[in-house]
Amino acid sequence: MPYPDSKDATPEHADYIVKIMTEKYCKTQLGRIQRCENAVTPDPNNCDIARTGFRKCEKDLGRQILKLCNPKFMSLTECMVKKGVPACTGEVDTMWACFKKNIKSGAAASKF
């Protein structure tokens, strides 16, 4: 799904991009959840720890995106729609490269 220019973006585009970015950014945590759930005898404690790690990672990514958009009173979705992180266009991978290039600082910067 191509990502439209910011002026044409909808919340669905934003949600889609955030989902893809989350899958890339939090792939380690997602992998832990999958390994845990696919284990022959899943350990509920390990699965909970993995899910908690994923939620923390997801929040961290959200903070990084919001920092890029520099919103005053804006949700993550609105931020993506209005700013296009920031005005990045193109396919998801291009969007991801643009996001990485534009990220300013913070915990996320060291992960790329």
C-alpha positions in Angstrom: 0.0 0.0 0.0 1.7 3.2 -1.1 1.7 6.1 1.4 0.1 9.2 0.0 1.2 12.8 0.3 0.5 14.1 3.8 -2.5 16.2 2.5 -4.1 13.0 1.2 -3.3 10.8 4.2 -6.1 9.2 6.2 -6.1 7.7 9.7 -6.1 4.3 8.0 -2.8 5.1 6.3 -1.4 6.3 9.6 -2.5 3.2 11.4 -1.1 1.0 8.7 2.3 2.8 8.7 2.5 2.7 12.5 1.7 -1.1 12.4 4.5 -1.7 9.9 6.9 0.5 11.7 6.0 -1.3 15.0 6.7 -4.7 13.4 10.1 -3.5 12.2 11.0 -1.5 15.3 9.9 -4.1 17.8 10.8 -7.2 15.8 12.9 -8.6 18.7 10.0 -8.4 21.1 7.6 -9.8 18.6 9.9 -12.7 18.0 10.0 -13.4 21.7 6.2 -13.5 21.9 6.0 -15.9 18.9 8.7 -18.2 20.2 7.0 -18.3 23.6 3.5 -19.0 22.1 4.9 -21.6 19.7 6.8 -23.5 22.4 5.8 -27.1 23.1 5.1 -26.1 26.7 4.6 -22.3 26.8 5.7 -20.7 30.0 2.9 -18.2 30.9 5.4 -16.0 32.8 7.8 -15.8 29.9 4.9 -15.0 27.6 3.7 -12.2 29.9 7.3 -10.8 30.1 7.5 -10.9 26.3 4.2 -9.1 25.9 5.2 -6.4 28.4 8.4 -5.9 26.5 6.5 -5.5 23.3 4.1 -3.0 24.8 7.0 -1.0 26.2 8.7 -1.0 22.8 5.4 0.1 21.1 5.1 3.0 23.5 8.7 4.0 22.9 8.2 4.1 19.1 5.0 6.1 19.6 7.0 8.7 21.7 9.7 8.8 19.0 7.1 9.5 16.3 5.3 12.1 18.3 8.7 13.8 19.1 9.3 13.9 15.3 5.9 15.5 14.7 6.3 17.8 17.6 2.6 18.0 18.3 0.9 20.1 20.9 -2.4 18.3 21.3 -2.3 15.6 18.7 -2.8 11.8 18.8 -0.2 9.5 17.1 -2.7 9.0 14.2 -3.3 12.7 13.7 0.5 13.3 13.9 1.1 10.7 11.1 -1.7 12.1 9.0 -0.8 15.7 9.4 3.0 15.5 9.4 3.6 12.3 7.4 6.5 11.7 9.8 7.5 14.4 8.7 6.0 14.6 5.2 7.7 11.4 4.1 6.0 9.8 1.2 6.3 6.6 -0.8 6.2 2.9 0.0 6.4 1.7 3.6 10.1 0.9 3.3 10.8 4.4 2.0 8.7 5.7 4.8 10.8 3.7 7.3 14.1 5.0 5.9 12.7 8.5 6.1 11.7 8.0 9.7 15.1 6.7 10.6 16.8 9.6 8.8 14.7 12.1 10.5 14.7 10.7 14.0 16.4 13.2 16.3 17.5 11.5 19.5 16.3 9.4 22.3 16.4 5.6 23.0 15.2 4.8 19.5 18.1 6.4 17.8 20.5 3.8 19.0 18.3 0.9 17.7 18.6 1.9 14.0 
